[in-house]
Amino acid sequence: MTLALPDTAAVTAAAARRGETYLTVDELGKQFGTFVALHRVSLTVQTGEFVTFLGPSGCGKTTLLRGIAGLDPPTTGRILQQGRDITHLPPSERDFGIVFQSYALFPNLTVTANVAYGLRGAAWPKPRVRDRVAELLGIVGLADQRDKYPAQLSGGQQQRVALARALANEPGLLLLDEPLSALDAIVRQHLRQEIRSLQQRLGVTTIMVTHDQEEAMGVSDRIVVMSRGRIEQIGTPADIYDRPASPFVASFIGHSTHFDAVVDSSVGMVLAHGVRIAAQAARPLLYGARVKCFVRPEHVRLHRGDGAPAGALTARVTGMEFLGPVCRVSLEAGRLHLLAAVPPAELAALDIGPGSVVEASLPAERVMVFAEDV
Amino acid sequence: MRWGLWLALGFLLCFLALPLGTLLLRAFETPQGGFAGIANFRTYATTPALLAAAWNSLWTAALTAVIVVPLAFVFAYALTRSCIPGKPFFRAVMLLPLLAPSLLPALALIYLFGNQGMLRGLLMGGSIYGPAGIVAAQVFYCFPSAALILSVALSTADARLYEAAAALKASRLRIFHTVTLPGARYGLVSAFVVVFTLVVTDFGIPKVIGGQFPVLATDVYKQVVGLQDFNMGAVVGIVLLVPAVLAFVLDRWASRQRAATMSGRAVPLRPAPRAARDGPLLALCLVVIALLLGIVGTAVWGSLIRFWPYNLSLTLDNYDFTRFDAAGWGAVWLSVRIAAVAAVLGTAIVFVVAYVLERGPQQGPLPGIGRFAATVPLAVPGLVLGLAYVLFFNHPANPLGVLYGTLAILVLNSIVHFYTVGHLTAVTAIRQLDPEFESVGASMRVPVWVTFGRVTVPMCLPAILDIAVYMFVNAMTTVSAVIFLYGPDTKPASVAMVHMDEAGQASAAAAMGVVILSITVTAKLAQLALGAVLGRASQAWRR
């Protein structure tokens, strides 16, 4: 590989391979004593893809990542990297670079020495190491910090050094374990876009672990939502937001109002706390089935009494929160509690305040319905 | 790493578990080698003289602890919670007794209050030889250990608790006993237990100043060296082991409780000046320091006197050791060699073993066994370990018997005897490193020993230096562990000191003690200098 033009070379190579399966995780299980951290998890990652494992803490996402890295070998199942079974290989015989939550930069080595740490052996004579380190520091924008020690850098800069170090060996797979969680909010937003554009430029297959859904939505090609050691859903950010596969995903991703209901006798209607609501998703369900329903606040529309569409609910405003771009309005329709997100201008036009009565409509195609397991 | 684990366990097996096992077996054997059952213990329990020694050990130890712990608490309180000047000086001088063999304060007390003592009249007819002398010398000898533990316990206070108490309008006295004392209670337990163990297991002080007052430590020596009764020696050794092990268990419990009460987000307390508190505390610190320096000063002065107390002219004759002991200054150089080798080799072993136990594979029972074994030496009194070594390495069937009577066995014994403190220091240092260093190295296909050499060792250099100096100082000053093990050509300085005192040459013994003290003080100063150099060199990356 020519070092002078690594980006274009990597990008073309990656583009050629794009769409092929790079990593296959097959029925992977992990037990710590009697605690089951992973239940037979299966997924595939395509070459050049950016996949994020998302879930609350303790959902098994880090365990899965460490299994892929070989740091905590799985109890059952298989992991294939480019068709090679790597399940029981030690980390040193695998092909990956990793950035830890703590970065794990070597405090007693300079930035240059940290990045060059893995560049050893006959394949890396000194001039080549020097060029490679200069190139990597250029990529992450730290060329002028090369002689500093990690403790002399800001959190964001340390993060970039860790990234450069992980990429030094040109790994086929980049693993990021909560790489941004130690940074403050503004640096975090900025850096995650940088990581994304770097990843797209280099075309390196990347797996990131995070508990921050905004972060996951912002950078991923696909998101793997996990809960209690199981995969709940795998899909693009839009998929998991608009078409959640389970009540867990519906409540974990984004905001939503949740209520229990039963399927009503007329097709496509549910009955919740005595209130009848149209829901297309309820059509295939049997009359009387218990369901869990979710409605996103931004899908709830408010109307004046005279302009309300058919089927709108009469509700009383019980509270209002000003959040900047929108106002979050708490509503009570009978015994049903709802949240609506309304732009402030629209709210002004409606002229409502706490205690007012308003008509609320829920678009039938937007109500998410999940049959309860019996 | 797995390899290293087996080596570590092999080392601890050969030089700790097997000797102690041999000691245990011998306690149940007849002198002819047959199985005695509990006959030896029955003999022990029915011999009033032996039982009296056990009782004497217990009550002198308890009395010493009762005197030392409150004193050390106030001293540590002054160092950590007040604004008195000269804290670094007090801290440094406080450590002085740790740098000398325990015999030294006993010798100084004899100079002052012994049969020819200058201040004998103050005793009003009482005798310093016996429990009074033992307790007085032990107070001096144990003070730094207690003060160290208590300053650590008192320095980890959470300022927010004090602010909350003050905001609730609690009086100073109430704050003291609702916040300060509970915060330090496990430190107090630890200090009490450590002092108790030090006194029960110390050999030098009762040997020199005990007179006809028998204690467990001198009994082991008498059974083995005097009566050549190894089986009864083993029995007394085991009796000596019991309080030490109990104390050890209690101390582990206390330190676990203490660790649990410390919250990671505590705001450190910064004391504000207050004359009503700082004045008396400063006075007390000065008195304590004056006493410590006075005792050491007496020993130094005594070593320079021609013939105590009749001819008080000064001389260096007492330092001409060839006049008193065939080995002469050779004993000193031998001790330095033993201590230096123990420091270098011991530090390497301790650190590598701690690293393997902490960062190696954690599956299976081996790491747990290793961690336990590494803490056992703290519970084993030096005399017991020394006796166990004699019984194990002197056994005709033991292939390791070639070590017996060599320098190597003295070095190994010192390493094992002082193993635990070094191990805990190393573990603390290693735990402060990011747990992912090895993983990062592995992900870049860098072998673990490279990461160990390039990152772990440089990061832990201050701790490594600490361990080395600790090993050196203790190997220089220990008497109890080596008194059974030296050979005709391998008599260390501390043992020579005991022999000179036994032969009635107290001045020469004091001189030897002063020589040992100067060597250990030099080592400590060298550590400070080296530490400062290291600190400057690593300033950039420790910010």
Interface residues (C-beta under 8 A of the other chain):
Chain A: A69 G70 L71 P90 P91 S92 E93 R94 F96 G97 I98 F100 S102 A104 F106 P107 N108 L109 Y117 G118 R120 Y149 P150 A151 Q152 R165 A166 A168 N169 P171
Chain B: D434 E436 F437 S439 V440 G441 A442 S443 M444 R445 V446 P447 V450 R454 V455 P458 M459 S538 A540 W541 R542 R543
